[in-house]
Amino acid sequence: MSIGKKYGVAMFAFALLGLLSWLTLSDAPMRDTLLGVEVEIRFRTATLTFLGLLASLTAISSWRNWLNERREQASPQD
């Protein structure tokens, strides 16, 4: 399987996980005190943010590999 197809599959998996997270996780807030500050975090939001971060890193890595391949093709062969 080519690198481009692997990234496509990974992005599809992130989208599917995001959809399943949205549909199955409750949106009830979690409250905690962190260093004396009251913090309210919604578990669904935290999960989707984490998945978005991983998807962004995957997209950046894909773009970087694409740029490296273009540079290798443009450089003269030894």
C-alpha positions, 0 to 999 in steps of 0.5 A: 500500500502506498504512503498516500493511501495509508494517510487516507486510511488514517484520516478516515479512521480519525474521522470515524473515531471522531463520529463515534466519539460524538455519538457515544460519549456524554457531554456531561462536564467533569469538574476538578480543582487544579492548582487551586483553580476550578476546571470544568472539562467536557469529556467529549470535547477533550476526546475530539480535541485529542483526535484533532491533534493526532489528525493534524500531526498525521496531515503535517507528516503527510505533507512533509513526506510529499514535499520530500518526495518532490525535492528528491524528484527535482534534484539531479540524480548522481 
